[in-house]
Amino acid sequence: MIPLPKWLQVGTSRYSILWLAIPLLISSCGEQGAQHSRSEDRPNVILILSDDQGYGDFGCHGNPYVKTPHMDTLFSESVRFTNFHVDPTCAPTRAALMTGRYASRVGVWKTFKGRHHLREDESTMANVFQDNGYRTAIFGKWHLGDNYPFRPMDRGFEESYIHGGGVIGEAPDYWGNDYYDDTYFRNGEPEATTGYCTDVWFDEAKKFISKSKDNPFFIYLPLNAPHGPFRVPRPYVEPYLDHPEIPESRAWMYGMIASIDENLGDLRRFLEENGLADNTLLLYMTDNGTAAGVSFKDGKAGFQLVNGYNAGMRGRKTTPFEGGHRSAFAMHWPARLGTEATSVPALTAHLDVLPTLIDLLDFQWEASMPFDGQSLRSLLETPGTGAFPDRTLFVHNQVAFGKKAVGDQPQKYLDYCVMTDQWRLVGEQLFDIRKDPGQLDNVAAQHPEKAAELKVAYENWWEDIDDQFDEYCRTIIGSPEQEVVQLDCQFWHGEKALYNQRHVRNAQIANGFWDLKVAQKGTYQMELRRWPRELDLAMDAPVPTPQLDPEFEFAKDQGRQLPSRVLRPVHAKLKVGRQELSKAILPGQKAISFEVELAEGETDLQTWLRDESGQEWGAYYVYIYLANK
């Protein structure tokens, strides 16, 4: 085994989370410098993150329905973490994974409304790899911001090819994307592709590998599947249709997993054929609990499984129960970790991945901010020994889809869980997870001291992370890094955001404001639109209704057959800072533009469109750029 440096553990936080202080060890001529100059000695790293695939959505975890032969093989040849936790929704998980810090601490506690933007001053996993001589790339779903300074190309990724927003077809995405033959964003610029999305992401990864043989590479492969809407070529779905115990929507979700599984097998063969398999660290994990793999009733009468499989866990995506945040996680590195299946039962989390990689790969890195996670190196070197410090971890869910927003900051005591090796405090309920992994028996009355102790730990944790809750992670305008900034209705602040293109097409009435930072003083053009630029349509024009194809999508999914609603705005208004401007809108106009003088600094923007009846709503899309560019 290659010797690794011992990392200085300098203390614990108030909530018992260990963190690493990693010194800057730069050497131009020493032994470590020589080692780092030999790229063949350094492993390549590929991190695969599937979307809405729960711990129970794997054959190797006992699911009797879904077939995942390549995932099963990978996990049988890897170090598997069986008590590994993430956040209950996707953007927070991604923020914590990229930074090694609690998502709410780094600005991400929702999946929309501008609260999914990773703070500008946070370092990411890509920054770490890039600073240590790796080529870096992301293919798939980013979901931590679509404009500067939040894009992956701004956060350490040399190459990015991603869709917009958190799901293909959301409001920030290129209009009309539906998982097939879409237009994605290559380093910020739209680029058309052909093929099914999952195939595209894996194919892009292979191309990047082929271009990177002379340098070690880090590929972040965050898939958008099997997140709904459920779209995948029907042959992947056929084995699950007409099964009496599998609802049709779940059959399509399982088909999406089958497509991932096939691509995983192809990627591993590709690495083997190119002589890269032995010294490539391949990580596979999921971003939250299953979304569609299980149905249950959970209320005053208690928990009751209706159908599906969830590895005996209660809850699913968005819930604070085990089924909402326990994730699959495997690390496969034949040259260093061997290929025997090893299970690690210690309490671990997505926060640990970045500190572990820094430690395991002997990276030179100065942590400007302390990690909330800790290195799992000892568990990798001596798996199964249980030699790991006791710790307390926290998850909470602040996403309330379809509900009225309560304020514009995280809400204390909302859907939270405090975890130790033995206990789970879920709100006022206490569970002994060793005796009751299904969380059916609330023992708070039998162990009031333990419940009170964990409640205090939660309150201390909240006090520790809430320093910047009232701050916005502002989109920057007027920067040479992004000359034209597209704002959309998904990330305005307000009671209701329009999440996807269906909401825009159906013209749901809502409004909110965008938080901005002006990079330079000047005259700015602000272009208000009903439809995005790529449609090139008038404000009062409809768009064609998408046609459902049962060969490629679950035909009952999300009401996509609803026609577009025609709006006829006659008046436009905007307010930016203290300035208010308005104009009449003529029939057939595609956009209404305002020139606004802005000083450098922070400001907020809100828009209004009004029809003849007096009905008002916000402009769904706004484009901002310096007028003299």
C-alpha positions in Angstrom: 0.0 0.0 0.0 1.3 3.4 -0.9 2.1 5.4 2.3 -0.1 8.4 2.9 0.5 11.5 5.1 -1.1 11.6 8.5 -3.7 14.4 8.6 -3.9 16.7 11.5 -7.3 16.5 13.2 -7.6 19.8 15.0 -10.8 19.6 16.9 -14.5 19.2 16.9 -17.4 21.6 16.3 -20.1 22.3 18.8 -22.2 19.6 17.2 -19.5 16.8 17.3 -18.6 16.9 13.6 -14.9 16.4 13.1 -13.2 18.4 10.5 -9.8 18.5 8.8 -7.4 21.4 8.6 -5.3 20.6 5.6 -2.0 22.5 5.3 -0.7 23.9 2.1 2.2 21.6 1.2 3.7 23.1 -2.0 7.0 21.8 -3.1 8.6 22.2 -6.5 11.5 19.8 -6.2 10.8 17.5 -3.2 9.8 13.9 -3.3 6.1 14.7 -3.3 6.5 17.1 -6.2 8.3 14.4 -8.2 5.5 12.0 -7.3 2.9 14.4 -8.5 4.7 15.0 -11.8 4.3 11.4 -12.7 0.7 11.3 -13.9 0.8 7.5 -14.5 1.1 7.1 -10.7 -2.0 9.1 -10.0 -5.4 7.5 -10.2 -8.1 8.8 -12.5 -11.4 9.5 -10.6 -14.9 9.1 -11.9 -17.8 10.0 -9.6 -21.3 8.8 -10.8 -24.3 10.3 -9.0 -27.7 9.0 -10.0 -30.8 11.1 -9.4 -33.8 9.9 -7.4 -32.5 6.3 -7.3 -33.0 5.2 -3.7 -30.9 2.8 -1.6 -33.6 0.1 -2.4 -33.5 0.6 -6.1 -30.7 -1.9 -6.6 -30.8 -5.6 -7.1 -27.8 -6.0 -4.8 -29.8 -4.3 -2.0 -32.5 -6.9 -2.2 -34.9 -5.3 -4.7 -36.9 -8.3 -6.2 -38.1 -6.3 -9.2 -35.4 -4.1 -10.8 -32.5 -5.8 -12.6 -29.1 -4.0 -12.1 -26.5 -6.6 -13.0 -23.6 -4.1 -13.7 -24.4 -2.1 -10.6 -24.5 -5.3 -8.6 -21.1 -6.4 -10.0 -19.5 -3.0 -9.2 -20.8 -3.1 -5.6 -19.6 -6.7 -5.2 -16.1 -5.6 -6.1 -16.0 -2.4 -4.0 -15.9 -1.0 -0.6 -19.6 -0.4 0.2 -20.8 2.1 2.8 -24.1 0.7 4.1 -24.9 3.6 6.5 -24.2 6.5 4.2 -26.4 9.5 4.2 -27.1 12.5 1.9 -29.8 15.2 1.9 -33.4 14.4 1.2 -33.4 16.4 -2.1 -31.0 16.9 -4.9 -29.4 20.4 -5.0 -28.5 20.3 -1.2 -26.8 16.9 -1.7 -24.8 18.2 -4.6 -23.7 21.3 -2.7 -22.5 19.2 0.3 -20.8 16.7 -2.0 -18.9 19.4 -3.9 -17.8 21.3 -0.7 -17.6 18.8 2.2 -19.8 21.2 4.1 -23.4 21.3 5.1 -25.5 22.5 2.2 -27.4 25.1 4.2 -24.0 26.5 5.3 -23.0 27.1 1.7 -26.2 28.7 0.5 -28.1 25.7 -0.8 -31.3 24.7 1.1 -33.8 24.5 -1.7 -33.9 23.3 -5.3 -35.2 26.5 -6.8 -36.1 30.2 -5.9 -32.4 31.2 -6.0 -31.7 29.1 -2.9 -29.9 26.5 -4.9 -26.9 28.7 -5.8 -23.6 27.6 -4.2 -21.9 30.6 -2.5 -19.4 32.3 -4.7 -16.6 32.0 -2.1 -16.9 28.2 -1.6 -14.3 25.9 -3.1 -15.5 22.8 -4.9 -14.2 19.3 -5.5 -13.3 20.4 -9.0 -11.2 23.2 -7.7 -9.3 20.7 -5.6 -8.6 18.3 -8.5 -7.7 21.1 -10.8 -5.3 22.6 -8.4 -3.6 19.2 -8.1 -3.0 18.9 -11.8 -6.1 17.0 -12.9 -8.2 17.6 -16.0 -11.8 18.1 -14.8 -15.1 17.7 -16.5 -18.8 17.4 -15.7 -21.5 15.8 -17.8 -25.1 15.8 -16.8 -26.9 17.6 -14.0 -25.3 20.4 -12.1 -28.2 22.1 -10.3 -26.2 24.6 -8.4 -26.8 27.7 -10.6 -27.2 28.5 -14.3 -25.4 31.9 -14.4 -22.1 33.3 -13.4 -20.6 32.8 -10.9 -22.5 29.6 -10.2 -21.9 27.5 -13.4 -19.6 24.5 -13.3 -17.2 26.3 -15.6 -16.9 29.0 -12.9 -16.2 26.4 -10.2 -13.2 24.4 -11.4 -14.5 22.4 -14.3 -12.4 22.6 -17.4 -15.2 21.1 -19.5 -18.9 21.0 -18.8 -21.8 19.7 -20.9 -25.0 20.0 -18.9 -28.6 20.7 -19.1 -30.1 23.7 -17.3 -31.9 23.7 -14.0 -32.5 20.5 -12.0 -34.4 18.5 -14.6 -34.3 18.4 -18.3 -37.2 20.5 -19.5 -37.3 22.9 -16.5 -37.6 26.7 -17.0 -33.8 27.3 -17.2 -33.2 24.5 -19.7 -33.1 25.0 -23.4 -36.7 25.1 -24.6 -38.2 21.8 -25.8 -35.6 19.5 -24.3 -37.2 16.2 -23.6 -34.3 13.7 -23.0 -34.0 12.9 -26.7 -31.9 14.8 -29.3 -31.7 17.8 -27.0 -29.6 21.0 -26.9 -27.4 21.2 -23.8 -24.8 23.7 -22.7 -21.2 23.2 -23.6 -19.2 25.5 -21.3 -22.1 27.9 -21.2 -23.0 27.8 -24.9 -26.0 25.8 -26.4 -24.9 22.8 -28.4 -27.3 20.3 -30.1 -26.7 16.6 -29.6 -28.4 13.4 -30.7 -29.4 10.4 -28.6 -30.9 9.7 -25.3 -29.6 11.8 -22.4 -28.0 9.1 -20.3 -26.2 7.7 -23.4 -25.0 11.3 -24.1 -23.5 11.8 -20.7 -21.6 8.5 -20.7 -20.5 9.0 -24.3 -19.1 12.5 -23.4 -17.3 10.9 -20.5 -15.6 8.4 -22.8 -14.6 11.2 -25.2 -13.1 13.2 -22.4 -11.1 10.1 -21.2 -9.8 9.6 -24.7 -8.5 13.2 -24.7 -7.0 12.9 -21.3 -4.7 9.9 -21.5 -1.6 11.9 -20.8 -3.1 13.5 -17.7 -5.0 12.2 -14.7 -8.6 13.2 -15.0 -11.6 13.8 -12.7 -15.0 13.3 -14.2 -18.2 14.2 -12.3 -21.0 12.3 -13.9 -24.2 13.4 -12.2 -27.1 11.8 -14.2 -30.6 13.3 -14.4 -32.0 9.8 -14.5 -34.1 8.1 -13.1 -35.7 11.5 -12.1 -39.0 12.1 -13.6 -40.5 12.8 -16.1 -40.1 9.1 -16.9 -38.7 8.9 -20.4 -36.5 6.2 -21.8 -36.6 3.9 -24.9 -39.4 1.5 -24.4 -37.3 -1.7 -24.7 -35.8 -0.9 -21.3 -39.3 -0.7 -19.8 -40.8 -3.8 -21.4 -39.5 -6.3 -18.8 -41.4 -4.4 -16.1 -44.7 -3.6 -17.8 -47.8 -5.7 -17.0 -46.1 -6.9 -13.8 -49.0 -7.1 -11.2 -46.8 -5.6 -8.5 -45.2 -2.8 -10.5 -47.2 0.4 -11.3 -46.7 1.7 -14.8 -44.9 4.8 -13.7 -42.4 2.6 -11.7 -41.9 0.4 -14.7 -40.7 3.5 -16.6 -38.5 4.5 -13.7 -37.0 1.0 -13.6 -36.4 1.3 -17.3 -34.4 4.4 -16.7 -32.3 2.6 -14.1 -31.7 -0.3 -16.6 -30.4 2.3 -19.1 -27.9 3.6 -16.5 -26.9 0.1 -15.6 -26.1 -0.8 -19.3 -24.1 2.4 -19.6 -22.2 1.6 -16.5 -21.2 -1.8 -17.9 -20.1 -0.1 -21.1 -18.0 2.4 -19.3 -16.2 -0.2 -17.2 -15.5 -2.2 -20.4 -14.1 1.0 -22.0 -11.8 1.5 -19.1 -10.6 -2.1 -19.2 -10.0 -1.9 -23.0 -7.9 1.2 -22.5 -5.9 -0.1 -19.7 -7.4 2.3 -17.2 -9.6 0.1 -15.0 -7.0 -0.9 -12.4 -5.9 2.7 -11.5 -9.3 4.4 -11.8 -11.1 5.3 -8.6 -14.8 4.8 -9.6 -17.4 6.0 -7.1 -21.1 5.4 -7.4 -23.7 7.1 -5.2 -27.3 8.4 -5.2 -28.6 11.9 -4.3 -31.5 11.2 -2.0 -34.1 8.5 -1.2 -36.2 7.0 -3.9 -38.9 9.1 -5.5 -41.0 6.5 -7.2 -39.7 3.1 -6.0 -42.1 2.8 -3.1 -45.6 3.8 -2.1 -46.7 4.1 1.5 -49.2 5.7 3.9 -47.8 7.7 6.8 -50.1 9.5 9.1 -51.7 9.3 12.5 -52.3 5.6 12.0 -48.6 5.1 11.6 -46.5 3.9 8.6 -47.9 1.4 6.1 -46.1 0.1 3.0 -48.5 0.0 0.0 -46.2 -1.4 -2.6 -42.7 -1.3 -3.9 -39.3 -2.0 -2.3 -37.3 0.3 0.0 -34.9 -2.0 1.8 -37.2 -2.0 4.9 -36.9 1.8 5.3 -39.6 4.3 6.2 -40.0 7.3 4.0 -38.7 8.4 0.6 -37.3 11.5 -1.1 -38.0 14.8 0.9 -38.8 13.0 4.1 -36.5 13.1 7.2 -36.9 9.3 7.8 -34.2 6.9 6.7 -35.7 6.3 3.3 -35.4 9.9 2.5 -31.6 10.3 3.0 -29.9 6.9 3.2 -27.9 6.5 0.1 -26.0 3.8 -1.8 -22.2 4.5 -2.0 -19.4 2.4 -3.3 -15.7 3.1 -3.9 -13.9 0.9 -6.4 -10.2 1.2 -7.0 -8.5 -2.2 -7.7 -4.9 -0.9 -7.5 -5.4 0.4 -4.0 -8.5 -1.2 -2.5 -8.6 -4.6 -4.2 -11.8 -6.1 -5.7 -13.3 -8.0 -2.8 -16.7 -6.9 -1.5 -16.3 -5.1 1.8 -19.1 -3.5 3.8 -18.6 -0.5 6.0 -21.4 0.0 8.5 -20.1 3.2 10.2 -22.2 6.4 10.0 -20.9 8.3 7.0 -22.2 11.0 4.7 -21.7 12.9 1.4 -19.8 15.5 3.5 -17.0 13.0 3.8 -16.3 12.4 0.2 -14.2 15.4 -0.5 -12.0 15.2 2.7 -11.6 11.5 1.9 -10.4 12.1 -1.6 -7.9 14.8 -0.5 -6.5 12.4 2.1 -6.5 9.3 0.0 -5.0 10.9 -3.0 -2.3 12.8 -1.1 -3.5 16.1 -2.5 -1.9 19.5 -1.7 -4.8 21.6 -0.5 -5.3 24.4 1.9 -8.8 24.4 3.3 -9.9 28.0 3.4 -13.0 26.9 5.4 -13.3 23.9 7.7 -15.0 20.8 6.4 -18.1 19.4 8.2 -17.2 16.0 6.9 -14.1 13.9 7.7 -11.8 11.6 5.9 -12.9 7.9 5.7 -9.4 6.7 4.9 -9.2 4.6 8.1 -12.4 2.8 7.1 -11.0 2.1 3.7 -7.6 0.8 5.1 -9.2 -1.3 7.8 -12.7 -2.0 6.7 -15.0 -3.9 9.0 -13.1 -3.0 12.2 -15.6 -0.4 13.3 -12.7 1.8 14.4 -14.3 5.2 13.7 -15.1 8.0 16.1 -18.6 8.5 17.4 -20.3 11.3 15.6 -23.5 13.2 15.2 -24.9 14.1 11.7 -27.8 16.2 10.7 -30.2 16.4 7.7 -33.2 18.5 7.0 -35.5 19.2 4.2 -36.7 22.7 3.4 -38.4 21.9 0.1 -42.2 22.1 0.1 -43.3 21.4 -3.4 -46.8 22.7 -4.1 -47.0 24.6 -0.8 -46.9 28.3 0.0 -43.4 29.4 0.9 -42.9 30.5 4.5 -40.4 33.4 4.3 -37.2 33.4 2.3 -35.0 31.6 4.9 -34.7 28.1 6.2 -37.3 27.3 8.9 -36.0 25.8 12.1 -37.5 22.5 13.3 -38.8 21.7 9.8 -38.4 18.0 8.7 -35.1 17.4 10.4 -33.2 14.3 11.6 -30.3 14.0 14.1 -28.3 10.8 13.5 -25.8 8.8 15.7 -24.7 5.2 15.3 -27.6 4.1 17.4 -30.2 6.8 17.4 -32.4 8.8 15.0 -34.3 11.9 16.3 -36.9 12.8 13.7 -38.6 15.9 15.0 -40.1 14.8 18.3 -39.8 11.1 17.5 -36.8 9.0 18.7 -35.9 5.7 17.1 -33.3 3.1 18.1 -32.0 2.4 14.6 -30.1 -0.7 15.6 -33.3 -2.4 17.0 -35.8 -0.7 14.7 -34.3 0.0 11.3 -37.8 0.6 9.9 -38.5 3.4 12.4 -41.8 2.1 13.5 -41.4 2.4 17.3 -41.1 5.8 18.7 -39.2 5.4 22.0 -38.9 9.1 23.0 -41.0 8.5 26.1 -38.7 5.6 27.2 -35.5 7.6 26.6 -36.4 11.3 27.3 -32.8 12.2 28.2 -31.5 10.9 24.9 -34.2 12.8 23.0 -33.4 16.0 24.8 -29.7 15.5 24.2 -30.1 15.2 20.5 -32.6 18.1 20.4 -29.9 20.3 22.0 -27.4 19.0 19.4 -29.7 20.0 16.6 -30.2 23.5 18.1 -26.5 24.0 18.5 -26.0 22.8 14.9 -28.6 25.3 13.7 -26.9 28.1 15.5 -23.6 27.1 13.9 -24.9 27.1 10.3 -27.3 30.0 10.3 -24.8 32.9 10.1 -25.6 33.7 6.5 -29.2 32.5 6.0 -30.4 36.1 5.3 -27.8 36.6 2.6 -28.5 36.0 -1.1 -26.1 34.2 -3.5 -26.5 36.9 -6.2 -26.3 36.4 -9.9 -23.6 38.7 -11.4 -24.4 41.0 -14.4 -22.0 43.1 -16.3 -19.1 40.7 -16.0 -16.9 39.6 -19.0 -17.4 36.1 -17.8 -21.0 36.2 -19.1 -22.0 39.0 -21.3 -25.7 38.0 -21.6 -27.4 36.8 -18.4 -30.7 34.9 -18.8 -33.0 35.1 -15.8 -36.1 32.9 -15.5 -39.1 32.4 -13.3 -37.7 29.3 -11.6 -35.2 31.2 -9.5 -37.1 34.4 -8.6 -37.8 34.9 -4.9 -41.4 34.9 -3.8 -44.3 32.7 -2.7 -44.4 30.7 -5.9 -41.9 29.9 -8.6 -42.7 28.4 -12.0 -40.6 25.3 -12.0 -40.7 23.8 -15.5 -41.5 24.7 -19.1 -45.0 23.2 -18.7 -45.7 25.9 -16.1 -44.5 28.5 -18.5 -46.4 27.1 -21.4 -49.6 27.0 -19.3 -48.9 30.5 -18.1 -49.3 30.0 -14.4 -49.7 33.4 -12.8 -47.0 34.3 -10.3 -44.2 36.8 -9.6 -41.1 37.4 -7.6 -37.8 39.2 -7.7 -34.3 38.3 -8.7 -31.2 39.1 -6.6 -28.4 40.6 -8.6 -24.9 42.0 -8.2 -23.8 44.6 -10.7 -20.1 44.0 -11.7 -19.6 47.4 -13.3 -21.4 50.7 -13.5 -23.1 51.3 -16.9 -26.2 51.3 -19.0 -27.9 47.9 -19.1 -30.4 46.5 -21.5 -33.2 44.5 -19.8 -35.2 42.5 -22.3 -38.5 41.1 -20.9 -40.0 38.1 -22.6 -42.9 35.7 -22.4 -40.9 33.0 -24.2 -37.2 32.3 -24.2 -35.1 33.7 -27.1 -34.6 30.4 -28.8 -38.3 30.2 -29.6 -38.3 33.6 -31.3 -42.0 34.0 -30.7 -44.2 37.0 -30.0 -45.5 37.5 -26.4 -49.0 36.9 -27.5 -48.3 33.7 -29.5 -48.8 30.1 -28.5 -46.3 27.3 -28.7 -47.2 23.9 -30.2 -48.4 21.3 -27.8 -45.8 18.5 -27.3 -46.9 15.2 -28.7 -46.7 12.2 -26.4 -44.9 9.1 -27.8 -45.5 5.9 -25.8 -42.4 4.4 -27.3 -40.2 6.9 -25.4 -42.2 8.2 -22.4 -44.7 7.3 -19.8 -47.8 8.6 -21.6 -49.6 9.8 -18.4 -46.7 11.8 -17.2 -47.1 15.4 -16.0 -49.9 16.4 -18.3 -47.6 17.4 -21.1 -50.5 17.2 -23.6 -52.0 20.4 -22.1 -52.1 23.2 -24.7 -50.2 26.5 -24.2 -52.2 29.4 -22.7 -52.1 32.6 -24.8 -51.3 35.7 -22.9 -51.9 39.2 -24.4 -49.8 41.6 -22.3 -50.4 45.3 -23.1 -48.1 46.9 -20.5 -44.7 46.1 -19.0 -43.1 47.5 -15.9 -39.8 46.8 -14.1 -38.3 47.9 -10.8 -34.6 47.7 -10.2 -33.4 49.1 -7.0 -35.4 52.4 -6.6 -35.9 52.8 -10.3 -39.3 52.1 -11.9 -39.8 52.1 -15.6 -42.8 51.2 -17.8 -43.8 50.8 -21.4 -46.7 49.8 -23.6 -46.5 46.5 -25.4 -47.8 46.3 -29.0 -49.4 43.2 -30.5 -46.8 40.8 -32.0 -43.9 42.1 -30.0 -41.4 39.4 -29.1 -39.8 41.4 -26.2 -40.0 44.7 -24.5 -36.7 46.3 -23.6 -35.6 48.9 -21.1 -32.3 50.8 -20.7 -31.4 51.2 -17.1 -28.4 53.0 -15.5 -27.0 50.9 -12.8 -24.2 51.5 -10.3 -21.8 48.8 -9.1 -23.1 46.8 -6.2 -26.1 44.7 -5.1 -29.7 45.3 -6.3 -32.9 43.5 -6.8 -35.1 43.3 -10.0 -38.8 42.6 -10.4 -40.9 42.8 -13.5 -44.6 43.0 -14.3 -46.6 42.2 -17.4 -50.3 43.2 -17.5 -53.2 42.4 -19.8 -56.3 44.5 -20.6 -58.2 43.0 -17.7 -55.6 44.2 -15.2 -54.2 40.7 -14.5 -50.5 40.9 -13.7 -47.7 38.4 -13.7 -43.9 38.4 -13.9 -41.9 38.2 -17.1 -41.0 34.5 -17.3 -37.6 35.3 -19.0 -35.4 38.4 -18.8 -32.1 38.9 -20.6 -29.6 41.5 -19.3 -26.5 42.8 -20.9 -24.5 46.0 -21.1 -26.0 48.3 -23.7 -22.7 49.2 -25.4 -21.7 45.6 -25.9 
